[in-house]
């Protein structure tokens, strides 16, 4: 009969190709041995790339010029480190709600901030053991990302990918670990599939021949995604070379993305496809999301109590969101792209139905993009219409661009042109040849597939409405609930407010954009049961991710 064992702390790789761990001396009478399982020498790093606002940011620790000095916090101090607990969330919500537009612009000055790796980097097991050594987790970038959103995913991947079989059976027979048994038994219908090729023990056997160290790679999400892609490229090359330097076999990585991280990874994979074995995209806004337009023009929507506090942090009104997003290429790259199915921006007016029941009939007057304005980026660049994306008067409360040629208007248009260049010139329709993706199409998680402004005339106003006068109307001021006062003609004012979300999705990305990779990837999964931020917290999506890693590995030597 085999002697009982106890697990030792996670192994740490050594430069000479070995591994080390720590234990304690015990009395001779204590016969339980310490057990550490030696990982294989073949290494496939798994890289997790977060979504927008999923990377912690700080003021540049060593600014090289005066323009790189953040004017709100000292060098190296945190600028964006989202809360990880409910009490922390409440505290942050009220703190951010008291932050002025000027302070927000100064804090999120794209030229003065960088990735902050100082966030929480590990979560312990219930019994006190750790998924990975804390120093190793920080070295692997876990502190770069929002802990509440991603540490659970990082821990699950690190633990489950590297623990395939149990080897402590009294008869010496190996057993498939419970988490892999669950993946094997999962009904494909939970992934939107009527059937799938079964996951076999032979598949797991090949999977278990490799070691899967899990990394997080954040990025400055205010910058163009092309810059983020180049940072990801550098990290991938560094990680591969580091393992080779420790005398391991390591040629390619597997990339797992969330939301906007998918755009970053696609741009990176286009540059170094041979360094990447496969990509798994989760809830990627492949064609952009109208919610980005809605949040800039109206502030962050609040569909429930959690959304209310989230809006307090991200910005409840256009006065809060515009100074941060208007000149941020990264944020603008989430807008509906030239490939998004249109028209998606609509203007209508609600008028009495005439049936005597108090009902209304909505008459549409404008749909964009259209034949006259086919390019959505021209819609974004137009700062004169009342339904404009950006009001220049709100975009520079800190006066950063006052002394610059062209002022804030040029800065806005330059950022939009950068987003257009990224979408058309860098990204295009490219996907890594071995890509899998899943997206939300849930009728209980509605998202904006369209943004629809609906107007109502003020009491006593009787203006003959036409497409021409509604389109050319003059902006007269912002109103409550993201609304706008619009002067149709002198003396005739209407209130336009955005309609609620209208399409199946995940509360952020509508199914139309989530399904964008169709026909361009190995497989696309239409799924339900989660919201955008919580996609990888969903057990079904985590099991799907594990299964897809195994599938990618099957095609490797």
PyMOL commands that set and color helices and strands:
alter all, ss='L'
color gray80, all
select helices_A, chain A and resi 66-68+86-97+101-107+110-112+134-139+142-144+147-161+178-185+188-191+201-207+225-245+261-271+273-275+290-298+305-314+318-325+329-332+376-381+392-395+407-427+467-471+480-482+511-517+535-537+539-554
alter helices_A, ss='H'
color red, helices_A
select strands_A, chain A and resi 5-7+12-13+19-20+33-35+46-49+57-59+78-80+113-115+165-166+175-176+214-216+253-258+276-282+345-352+360-368+435-440+442-447+451-457+474-478+484-489+492-498+503-505+523-527
alter strands_A, ss='S'
color yellow, strands_A
deselect
rebuild
show_as cartoon
